[in-house]
Structures are given as C-alpha cells and as structure tokens.
C-alpha cells in the first residue's frame, strides 16, 4: 500500500513512468486487498472469533434495554409536565415535591444518563457499514482496477502537475478492457495539457448549491401539496361527520392547523363566510385544555387606557377592553378628577371565595344533625385540616349552612391566594365531604354546587355575605374640580345620587344594583386582564354613595363592592395579551412576598376605576351632557335619514 501511495502522489513518478509500469502496481494492490479479505473471512469463521460473535449476539438485548429506557424517559416527562402544569394552576410552588414526584425525578435523571451514554453506541449499530464490502468475490480483476482508479480520482492529494478534476461518468466507464483502463489511469496521472491548464476549473460548488436549492424547493412544494390534500380529506370527513370536530387537536397534534380545518368545515356546513374573523396571529396552543374548545379564530376587542388612577399613594394606567364609545373617555375624566383632588383610598374588608354543595338525608332531622356538627366551633379544626390538605394557599375560613326540608346547603368560604380560586375551593369541599362520609353514611351528595355559593347569578347571599374580595373605595373631590372638570355642582350630584342610584334602584327592586354603571367598568377590566367576564354579575354588585362635606363645598364619594372576584394566576390571565395588561398594572402572576397580595390589589384597582366611572357618568347626567357625548363618540356620523331614503337593491 505504501508503494502504491508513493507511485500516485510523487510528482517524479508521474513524469518518468509509463502505462506498463503503473499496471503491475495496480494489480499488486488488488492482490494485496484480496489476501486481506481472505484473512478477515478466516478470522471471522475461526473459533477465536466466538467471543466476538457472542458480543454481536447481545445486540437485540441492547435494543430492548434502550427501548425500555426510552419508554420510561418519555413517560416520566409526561408525568412531570402534568404535575408542573397542575402546580401552576393551583399556585403550588414547584420546589415542593411529593414522594412520587421525587421518585419520578430520580428515575428521569437515571434514564437520561443511560440514554446519553448509550446513544452514540446505538447510532453506531444503526449506521455501521457492512463488513463484507471488500469480500465480494464476484468482482473481477478489471472491476477491481476500475474501483481503485475511481477511488484514487476522488481522494488523491493535488500536486502542482496534477489535474484533480473529476471526469463525468459515461458509458465507456462501464464496459472497458485493460487497455482502456490503462488509458484512463494514464489520463489521471499524466500532467495536463496547456489547454487544460488554461481552462477555468468548473464551478462545482455553485452548481451543487443550485441543485440543492432546486431540490429543496421541489421537496417543500411536494410536502405542501401533500398536506393540502390531507387537509382536504380531513375537512370532508368533518363535514360528513366521520371525524368529530372536537378531536382535531388530538388527532393532528397541531392546534393552529386544527383550527383552520375546523373553520373551513364550518363554512362549508353552514354556507356562511368567516372572512371577517381572523385566524392568524394567535397562539392556539396556549388555550388548549384551559381557555377555549374547538376554536375557529378570535375576536378583536380594542383596549383603551384610563388614568393615571391615583389610588392608595400609587398611580395606575387602567386597561379597558370595550367596544362602547365614551366609556374609556368618561372613566379617564373621573380619574383626572380624583387625581386633582389628592387621590382615592381603598380597604379590603374580606377575602374569601365560596362553594356550596347540596346534600340530602332520609329525614330533615338527619340533615339538621349535620348542620349542627358543621357549625360547632369545636369541629372546625378537624374540618379545616381536611379542607386545607389539597392546597398550600386554600385555607378554610367559615362554614354557613341553610336547611330546606331534607336538603342541606353548605357554604364553604376560604382564602385562595392570588388565584380566583373556584377550583381550589372545590377540591377542599370534596375533601370535607369524604371526611364526613364515615360519620354520615346516609348522606347523598347531589352536587358540588347547589347555587348557594352563588356563582354568576345575582344573589342576596353574595350581596350580604360577600364573595371573593369585598372592597370599599372612597375619595373627597374638591368643589373646584367638580365645577371645572366635571362641569356640575356638588349639590346636583348629591341629589341625583339619591333619586337615581338609591331610590330609583329600590323602586326597580334592584339586587346589588345601587349604582350608575359599575358593570361597564368591571367587564372592560375583566376582559382586558383575563378574568371570567361572566362573573361581572356578582362582581358588579355596588352601592354608590355621595355626600357634601366641608360645609357643602366638597364631595365625598364612595363605592362599596362586596363580591369582586378576580385572580392574577390561572385561566385567561396567562394568555399573552391579558398577561401584558396585568403587567401594566404591576400585578402579573403570584405575589412572591405575600400570597394573595396581587389579587387583592387588582380588586382595589377595579373598585377605584368604578369610582372614577361613577363620578364621570353621574356628572354628565347632572349636567345634561349624556346624550350629546354619546351622539358624538358612540354613534356613526352617517346621515340616517339620507340612508333610509336611498333605494336599496334587492
């Protein structure tokens, strides 16, 4: 082999040797290779190679072991991610681990180390070359010569007198005799002619790049066509009903693609266009399993900013998502009046989310016995222990019972940290019901919620007892600010509040609706910050009070809201847009210092914004500006009479 290498790479040999000198060298090299292959085959079949064969026989066992560790690895990843997600939902610190989680982490690390150590070995088994490449005895001597020549043409080092260009393949390479082989060898090792030296080298890199680019484009185009055909088949299956629309995410594994297919199928089924409903520009993975099912797009709601709202010595720019004209502008005017008067102050009276299951017994007496047991202070510690075991933040505060015949309604109230807390309190209630089962085996649980909570419905129990955060917010507005900013007088506001918010609401039989438009501000902030918009029903319970102070010169205004239900973790608060609005207010996520502080701060911001909105709207009504302002900002400038008179096409 050394003689062959010198014969090819040495420049002097190329100038002094002829074809007859080169051919014996080639034949000698081929003969040497064949002898080495024969020796390898003998070693392979000899008794000494038994240990090597036994090593190869254990390969299937290695494959099985790696498969087991692969399955263990991904199973542990799925388990740990599920636990992580559950902890985030329940606001449980990630560093607090159970025994099963610690075991899973250790097994995960072990499987990861194993796979990391054996991955290269497995790859070498899969990609190892065949051991009999050079043992094919059917190759004749001429083919061996041609193979060596081809190898030399691709790998020999380039000297000054060598032409290292690769010849294009032709049919002559396949059917050649010894003379042709000698001629080709002479062409490879002989110095190039002057014409060849003058010719520029071929641009192999550019041609290869162009070919690769063209091939890549063809592959991408082919993949897109195949995906479109597959999507069309799925759409037709959804239209026919053979594939349920709700299962697209799980079947495809691509939430955005599933939404697009569902959208197209819906348009074909209903024969209605959804062209005005945007599809692109939304992270559909972020809502999977927690915010919305079977999405086909998203609705755009503009977000305006009111403020700065001066509240408790701080200033807040309040995001409000709404399509009602004048709402943000009116709230902003109220914020200005509060700011010029020195700001507002707030107080959290109560912080407790509620859940009320309904249970029944064979007799009313048995139901009453459970009522007495639950309301007995001596049993509260045991009940609290059972309730609190499922959450680090959920802490039972009180239990209130109501009896209706054989049915008992049990209203549990607990703190929930920075989460709104419905899931947290529901888990605690389930724990208590299981705790009561041995002592009350005849108890029949009809439902985890018996509407005595009461959620998303106007209810006197929320108005009286409170639910979520109970907040009071107040401010003293200077007389000059009332006249110059609000364009009215203190006396007019006081009189209007009595006849409208108090007497008028009482005449209407209002339940918690002793205000001008608290629901407007609550809903706008809830949508912007990812709260549950349906909970504006009880969260908008508010009584607005206005009184003249400082000898009638200034105005004392306050709002009392007993059931503001908000959270800064979980649900829609983790979506990108809503999270940005929470971050604007400085209450994004859970409080690191005091659990529940961010949620309570958000509740006071809601109350302060309601105070600003009440001030501005009541002033507009008192000054007779309501209709004019709404006609200016909340109506189209289109000439309605002209539009009505214009002919319409049928």
C-alpha positions in Angstrom: 0.0 0.0 0.0 2.9 2.4 0.8 4.4 1.7 -2.7 1.0 2.4 -4.3 0.7 5.7 -2.4 4.2 6.8 -3.5 3.5 5.9 -7.1 0.5 8.0 -7.2 1.4 11.1 -5.1 5.1 11.5 -6.1 5.4 14.1 -8.9 8.6 12.5 -10.2 6.9 9.2 -10.8 4.3 10.9 -13.0 6.9 12.3 -15.2 9.1 9.1 -15.7 6.7 6.1 -15.5 4.6 4.8 -18.4 1.4 2.8 -18.5 3.2 -0.6 -18.3 4.9 0.5 -15.1 1.6 1.5 -13.5 -0.5 -1.6 -14.3 1.6 -4.1 -12.3 1.4 -1.8 -9.3 -2.4 -1.7 -9.6 -2.6 -5.5 -9.8 -0.3 -5.9 -6.9 -2.5 -3.6 -4.8 -5.6 -5.5 -5.8 -4.0 -8.8 -4.9 -3.0 -7.5 -1.5 -6.5 -6.4 -0.8 -7.9 -9.8 -1.8 -5.5 -11.5 0.5 -6.5 -9.2 3.4 -10.2 -10.0 2.7 -9.4 -13.7 2.8 -7.7 -13.4 6.1 -10.6 -11.5 7.5 -13.1 -14.2 6.4 -10.9 -16.8 8.0 -10.7 -14.9 11.2 -14.5 -14.4 11.2 -15.2 -18.1 10.9 -12.4 -19.3 13.2 -13.0 -20.5 16.8 -11.2 -17.5 18.2 -13.9 -15.2 16.9 -16.5 -16.9 19.1 -16.2 -14.2 21.7 -16.8 -11.5 19.0 -19.9 -13.3 17.8 -21.2 -13.5 21.3 -20.8 -9.8 21.6 -22.9 -9.3 18.4 -25.5 -11.7 19.7 -26.2 -9.4 22.6 -27.3 -6.5 20.3 -31.0 -7.4 20.4 -30.8 -7.3 24.2 -29.3 -3.8 23.9 -32.1 -2.7 21.6 -34.7 -4.0 24.1 -32.9 -2.2 27.0 -32.8 1.1 25.1 -36.4 0.8 24.1 -37.4 0.3 27.8 -35.4 3.3 28.9 -36.9 5.4 26.0 -40.4 4.5 27.2 -39.5 5.2 30.8 -37.9 8.5 29.9 -40.9 9.9 27.9 -43.4 8.5 30.5 -41.7 10.4 33.2 -41.5 13.5 31.1 -45.3 13.3 30.6 -45.9 12.7 34.3 -43.7 15.6 35.5 -45.1 18.1 33.0 -48.6 17.2 34.1 -47.7 17.7 37.7 -45.9 21.0 36.8 -49.0 22.2 35.0 -51.2 21.3 37.9 -49.0 23.1 40.3 -49.1 26.3 38.2 -52.9 26.1 38.1 -53.2 25.7 41.8 -50.4 28.2 42.6 -48.3 25.5 44.3 -44.5 26.2 44.5 -42.6 24.0 42.1 -40.0 23.2 44.7 -42.5 21.4 47.0 -42.3 17.8 45.9 -44.2 14.7 46.9 -42.6 11.3 47.3 -43.9 10.2 43.9 -42.5 13.4 42.3 -39.1 12.8 43.9 -39.1 9.2 42.7 -40.0 10.3 39.2 -37.3 12.9 39.1 -34.6 10.4 40.2 -35.9 7.9 37.6 -35.9 10.6 35.0 -32.3 11.5 35.7 -31.2 7.9 35.6 -32.9 7.2 32.3 -31.5 10.4 30.9 -27.9 9.5 31.9 -28.4 6.0 30.4 -29.7 7.2 27.1 -27.0 9.9 27.0 -24.3 7.3 27.5 -25.6 4.7 25.0 -26.9 7.0 22.3 -23.6 7.0 20.4 -23.4 3.2 20.6 -26.9 2.7 19.3 -26.3 5.1 16.5 -23.1 3.2 15.6 -25.1 0.0 15.4 -27.7 1.5 13.1 -25.2 3.3 10.8 -22.3 0.8 10.9 -21.1 -0.2 7.4 -21.3 -3.7 6.0 -18.3 -5.9 7.0 -18.2 -7.6 3.6 -17.7 -4.6 1.3 -14.4 -5.9 0.1 -15.2 -9.6 0.2 -17.3 -9.8 -2.9 -15.6 -12.5 -4.9 -17.7 -11.8 -8.0 -15.8 -8.6 -8.8 -13.3 -9.5 -11.5 -9.8 -8.1 -11.8 -10.8 -5.3 -14.2 -13.6 -4.1 -11.9 -11.2 -4.0 -9.0 -8.8 -1.9 -11.1 -11.7 0.4 -12.1 -12.8 0.7 -8.4 -9.3 1.7 -7.3 -8.9 4.1 -10.1 -12.2 5.8 -9.2 -11.2 6.0 -5.6 -7.9 7.5 -6.5 -9.5 10.0 -8.7 -11.6 11.3 -5.8 -9.2 11.3 -2.9 -5.6 11.7 -4.1 -3.9 14.9 -2.9 -3.3 17.6 -5.6 0.2 18.4 -6.6 1.3 21.2 -9.0 1.3 19.0 -12.0 -1.9 17.0 -11.3 -5.4 17.6 -12.8 -7.7 16.9 -9.9 -11.0 17.4 -11.7 -13.4 14.6 -11.7 -14.4 13.2 -15.0 -18.2 13.0 -15.7 -19.5 9.4 -15.9 -20.1 7.9 -19.3 -21.0 4.6 -20.8 -17.3 3.9 -21.5 -16.7 3.5 -17.8 -18.9 0.6 -17.6 -17.6 -1.5 -20.5 -13.8 -1.2 -20.7 -10.9 -3.6 -21.2 -7.4 -3.4 -19.8 -6.2 -1.0 -22.5 -9.0 1.4 -21.7 -8.2 1.2 -18.0 -4.6 1.9 -18.7 -5.5 4.9 -20.8 -7.7 6.3 -18.0 -5.0 5.7 -15.5 -2.6 7.5 -17.8 -5.0 10.4 -18.1 -5.3 10.6 -14.3 -1.6 10.5 -13.5 -0.2 12.3 -16.5 0.3 16.1 -16.5 -2.4 18.2 -18.0 -2.1 19.8 -21.4 -1.7 23.6 -21.8 -5.3 23.9 -23.0 -6.4 22.1 -19.9 -4.3 24.4 -17.7 -5.9 27.4 -19.3 -9.4 26.3 -18.8 -11.0 27.6 -15.6 -12.0 25.0 -13.0 -15.7 24.1 -13.1 -17.9 25.8 -10.6 -18.9 22.7 -8.8 -20.0 24.5 -5.6 -22.4 26.9 -7.3 -23.9 24.1 -9.4 -24.3 21.9 -6.3 -25.9 24.8 -4.4 -28.3 25.5 -7.3 -29.2 21.8 -7.5 -29.7 21.6 -3.7 -31.9 24.7 -3.7 -34.0 23.4 -6.6 -34.3 20.0 -4.9 -35.3 21.6 -1.6 -37.9 23.8 -3.3 -39.4 20.8 -5.0 -39.5 18.8 -1.8 -41.2 21.7 0.1 -43.7 22.2 -2.7 -44.4 18.5 -2.7 -44.9 18.4 1.0 -47.2 21.4 0.9 -49.3 19.7 -1.8 -49.5 16.5 0.2 -50.5 18.5 3.3 -53.2 20.3 1.4 -54.5 17.0 0.0 -54.5 15.6 3.5 -56.3 18.7 4.9 -58.9 18.5 2.2 -59.6 14.8 3.1 -59.9 15.7 6.8 -62.3 18.6 6.0 -64.5 16.4 4.0 -64.5 13.8 6.9 -65.5 16.5 9.3 -68.3 17.7 7.0 -69.6 14.2 6.7 -69.4 13.6 10.4 -67.0 10.7 10.3 -64.3 12.7 12.3 -65.6 14.7 15.3 -64.6 18.4 15.2 -63.6 18.4 18.8 -61.0 15.7 18.2 -58.9 17.5 15.6 -56.3 18.8 18.0 -55.6 15.4 19.5 -55.5 13.7 16.1 -53.3 16.3 14.3 -51.1 17.4 17.1 -51.2 20.9 15.6 -53.7 23.4 17.2 -53.4 26.0 14.5 -53.9 23.5 11.7 -56.9 22.0 13.6 -58.5 25.5 13.9 -58.0 26.1 10.2 -59.6 22.8 9.2 -62.5 23.3 11.7 -63.1 26.8 10.3 -63.2 25.6 6.7 -65.5 22.7 7.6 -67.8 25.1 9.4 -68.0 27.4 6.4 -69.0 24.5 4.2 -71.6 23.1 6.6 -73.3 26.5 7.2 -72.6 28.0 3.8 -71.6 31.2 5.7 -68.3 33.0 5.3 -66.0 33.7 8.3 -63.7 36.0 6.3 -64.0 38.8 8.8 -63.0 36.6 11.7 -59.2 36.5 11.9 -57.3 33.2 12.2 -53.7 34.1 12.0 -51.7 35.9 14.7 -53.0 33.8 17.7 -51.3 31.1 19.8 -53.8 28.3 19.8 -51.6 26.1 21.8 -51.9 28.4 24.8 -55.7 27.9 25.1 -55.7 24.1 24.6 -57.4 22.4 27.5 -57.9 25.5 29.6 -59.5 28.5 27.9 -61.5 27.6 24.8 -62.5 24.4 22.9 -63.0 24.0 19.2 -61.6 27.4 18.2 -62.1 28.8 14.7 -60.5 32.2 15.2 -60.5 35.0 17.7 -62.4 38.3 18.2 -60.6 41.6 18.2 -61.6 43.9 21.1 -59.8 47.3 21.3 -58.0 48.1 24.6 -58.0 51.7 25.8 -56.2 53.2 28.8 -57.8 55.3 31.5 -55.7 57.1 34.0 -53.5 57.7 35.8 -55.7 56.5 38.6 -54.3 57.8 41.9 -55.1 55.1 44.5 -53.5 54.4 47.9 -50.5 56.6 47.0 -49.8 54.9 43.7 -50.7 55.6 40.1 -52.1 53.1 37.7 -52.8 53.1 34.0 -56.0 51.0 33.7 -56.5 48.9 30.6 -60.1 48.6 29.5 -61.3 46.3 26.6 -64.5 47.6 25.2 -66.4 48.5 22.1 -68.6 51.1 23.8 -67.7 54.6 22.9 -67.3 57.2 25.7 -66.6 54.5 28.3 -62.8 54.9 28.4 -63.0 58.7 27.9 -65.6 59.0 30.7 -63.6 56.9 33.1 -60.5 58.8 32.3 -62.2 62.1 33.2 -63.2 60.6 36.6 -59.5 59.5 37.1 -58.5 63.1 36.4 -60.9 64.5 39.0 -59.7 62.0 41.6 -56.0 62.8 40.8 -56.5 66.6 41.1 -58.3 66.0 44.4 -55.4 64.1 46.0 -56.3 60.5 45.1 -58.5 57.8 46.4 -58.1 55.2 49.2 -59.4 51.7 49.4 -59.9 48.9 52.0 -60.2 45.2 51.6 -63.0 44.1 54.0 -63.0 40.4 53.3 -61.2 37.9 51.0 -62.9 34.5 50.7 -64.1 32.5 47.7 -67.2 30.3 48.3 -68.6 27.0 47.2 -71.8 25.4 48.4 -72.6 21.8 47.8 -76.1 20.4 48.3 -76.6 17.1 50.2 -79.8 15.4 51.4 -80.8 12.8 54.0 -83.7 10.4 54.6 -85.1 12.8 57.1 -84.9 16.5 57.9 -83.7 15.6 61.4 -80.6 13.9 60.0 -79.9 16.9 57.8 -80.2 19.2 60.9 -77.7 17.0 62.8 -75.1 17.6 60.1 -75.8 21.3 60.2 -75.2 21.4 63.9 -72.0 19.4 63.5 -70.6 21.7 60.8 -71.4 24.9 62.7 -70.0 23.6 66.0 -66.7 25.6 66.7 -65.2 22.5 68.3 -65.3 20.7 65.0 -63.8 23.5 62.9 -60.2 22.5 63.3 -60.8 18.9 62.1 -62.8 20.2 59.1 -60.1 22.8 58.3 -57.4 20.1 58.3 -59.4 18.0 55.8 -60.2 21.1 53.7 -56.7 22.5 53.6 -54.7 19.4 52.7 -55.2 19.8 48.9 -53.7 23.3 48.6 -50.9 25.4 50.1 -52.9 28.6 49.7 -56.5 27.4 50.2 -57.4 28.0 53.9 -60.9 27.4 55.2 -62.4 30.5 56.9 -66.0 29.7 57.7 -68.9 27.4 57.0 -72.5 28.6 56.8 -75.5 26.2 56.4 -79.0 26.6 55.1 -81.7 23.9 55.5 -84.6 23.3 53.2 -86.5 20.2 54.2 -84.3 17.2 53.8 -81.8 19.2 51.8 -78.8 20.9 53.4 -76.8 23.7 51.6 -73.3 24.1 53.0 -71.4 27.3 52.0 -67.7 27.0 52.5 -65.6 30.2 52.4 -61.8 30.1 52.0 -58.8 32.2 51.1 -57.2 31.3 47.7 -54.0 33.3 47.4 -53.6 35.1 44.0 -56.0 32.7 42.2 -59.6 33.5 41.7 -60.0 30.1 43.5 -63.0 28.2 42.2 -61.1 25.0 41.5 -59.2 25.4 44.7 -62.2 25.7 46.9 -64.0 22.9 45.0 -61.1 20.5 45.9 -61.3 21.4 49.5 -65.1 20.9 49.6 -64.6 17.4 48.1 -62.1 16.6 50.9 -64.6 17.6 53.6 -67.4 15.5 52.0 -65.1 12.5 52.0 -64.2 13.2 55.6 -67.9 13.3 56.7 -68.8 10.1 54.9 -67.9 7.6 57.7 -70.0 9.6 60.3 -72.9 10.3 57.9 -73.1 7.3 55.6 -76.7 8.1 54.7 -75.6 11.5 53.2 -76.5 11.8 49.5 -74.4 14.4 47.6 -76.4 15.8 44.8 -73.8 18.2 43.5 -70.6 20.1 44.4 -72.5 23.3 43.7 -76.1 23.9 44.9 -76.3 27.6 43.9 -76.0 28.8 47.4 -72.4 29.9 46.5 -73.6 31.8 44.4 -71.7 32.0 41.1 -72.5 34.1 38.0 -76.0 34.9 39.3 -77.4 37.8 41.2 -77.9 36.6 44.7 -78.7 38.3 48.1 -76.2 35.9 49.8 -73.3 37.5 47.8 -74.6 41.0 48.4 -74.9 40.4 52.2 -72.1 37.9 53.0 -69.7 38.8 50.2 -67.8 36.5 47.7 -64.3 37.0 46.5 -62.9 40.3 47.6 -65.1 42.8 49.5 -63.8 46.3 48.8 -64.6 49.9 49.8 -63.1 52.8 47.8 -63.6 56.5 48.6 -62.4 60.0 47.7 -63.1 63.6 48.5 -63.5 65.6 45.3 -62.8 69.3 45.7 -65.5 71.7 44.8 -63.4 73.5 42.2 -62.7 70.2 40.5 -66.4 69.3 40.5 -67.1 72.6 38.7 -64.2 72.8 36.3 -63.5 69.2 35.4 -66.9 67.5 36.0 -68.9 70.6 34.8 -71.5 70.3 37.6 -72.1 71.1 41.3 -71.7 69.2 44.5 -75.4 69.7 45.4 -76.6 68.4 42.0 -74.5 65.2 42.3 -75.8 64.5 45.8 -79.4 64.9 44.8 -79.1 62.9 41.6 -77.4 60.0 43.5 -80.3 59.8 46.0 -83.1 59.9 43.4 -81.3 57.7 40.8 -78.9 55.2 42.5 -80.8 54.8 45.8 -84.5 55.5 45.3 -84.7 54.6 41.6 -82.9 51.2 42.2 -85.1 50.4 45.1 -88.2 51.1 43.0 -86.9 48.7 40.4 -86.3 46.0 43.1 -82.6 46.0 42.3 -80.3 43.4 43.9 -76.9 45.0 44.4 -77.5 47.5 41.6 -77.4 50.7 43.5 -75.0 52.4 41.1 -74.9 54.1 37.7 -72.9 51.7 35.6 -70.4 49.7 37.7 -70.8 46.7 35.4 -69.4 48.7 32.5 -66.0 49.3 34.1 -65.9 45.8 35.7 -66.5 44.0 32.5 -64.0 46.1 30.5 -61.2 45.5 33.0 -62.1 41.8 33.3 -61.8 41.2 29.6 -58.5 43.1 29.4 -56.9 41.2 32.3 -58.1 37.7 31.6 -60.8 37.4 34.3 -64.1 35.5 33.8 -66.4 38.0 32.2 -69.5 36.1 33.3 -68.6 36.9 36.9 -69.3 40.6 36.3 -72.9 39.6 37.5 -71.9 39.5 41.2 -68.7 41.5 40.9 -70.8 44.5 39.7 -72.8 44.5 42.9 -72.1 48.0 44.1 -73.7 50.8 46.1 -72.5 54.4 45.3 -72.8 57.0 48.0 -72.3 60.8 47.5 -72.4 63.3 50.3 -71.5 67.0 50.7 -68.7 67.6 53.2 -66.6 70.6 54.4 -69.7 72.8 54.8 -71.1 71.6 51.4 -68.0 72.8 49.5 -66.6 69.3 48.6 -68.0 66.0 47.6 -67.4 62.7 49.4 -68.0 59.8 47.0 -67.6 56.1 47.8 -68.3 52.7 46.2 -68.9 49.5 48.2 -68.4 46.3 46.3 -68.9 43.1 48.4 -68.1 40.5 45.8 -65.2 41.4 43.4 -64.0 38.0 42.0 -60.5 38.4 40.5 -57.2 36.5 40.2 -53.8 37.1 38.8 -52.9 33.4 38.1 -54.7 30.7 36.2 -57.4 30.8 33.5 -57.1 33.6 30.9 -54.5 35.6 32.9 -51.7 33.6 31.4 -52.6 34.5 27.8 -50.1 36.9 26.2 -52.4 39.9 25.8 -54.1 39.6 29.2 -50.8 39.0 30.9 -49.4 42.2 29.3 -52.3 44.2 30.8 -51.7 42.6 34.2 -48.1 43.5 33.9 -49.1 47.1 33.1 -50.9 47.3 36.4 -48.0 45.6 38.3 -50.0 42.6 39.4 -48.9 39.9 36.9 -48.7 36.4 38.4 -48.5 35.4 42.0 -47.0 37.7 44.7 -43.6 36.5 45.8 -43.8 38.4 49.1 -47.4 38.0 50.3 -49.6 35.3 48.8 -52.8 36.9 47.5 -51.4 40.5 47.5 -51.6 40.9 43.7 -55.2 39.7 43.5 -56.3 42.0 46.3 -54.5 44.9 44.6 -56.3 44.1 41.4 -59.6 44.2 43.3 -58.9 47.6 44.7 -57.9 48.9 41.2 -61.3 47.6 39.9 -63.1 49.5 42.7 -61.1 52.6 42.1 -61.9 52.6 38.4 -65.6 52.1 39.2 -65.4 55.1 41.5 -64.0 57.2 38.6 -66.6 55.9 36.2 -69.4 56.7 38.6 -68.2 60.2 39.2 -68.0 61.0 35.5 -71.3 59.5 34.4 -73.2 61.0 37.2 -71.7 64.4 36.4 -72.6 64.0 32.7 -76.3 63.2 33.7 -76.4 66.0 36.2 -75.1 68.5 33.6 -77.3 67.1 30.8 -74.3 66.0 28.7 -75.0 62.3 28.4 -76.9 62.3 25.2 -74.6 64.8 23.5 -71.5 62.9 24.4 -72.8 59.6 23.3 -74.0 61.1 20.0 -70.5 62.5 19.5 -68.4 59.4 20.5 -70.7 56.4 20.4 -72.6 56.9 17.2 -71.8 56.9 13.5 -71.7 60.2 11.7 -73.7 58.8 8.9 -76.9 60.6 7.8 -79.5 58.1 8.9 -82.4 59.9 7.1 -80.5 60.0 3.9 -79.6 56.4 4.2 -83.2 55.5 4.8 -84.4 57.4 1.8 -81.8 55.9 -0.5 -83.0 53.0 -2.7 -81.8 49.5 -1.8 -81.0 46.7 -4.2 -82.9 43.5 -3.7 
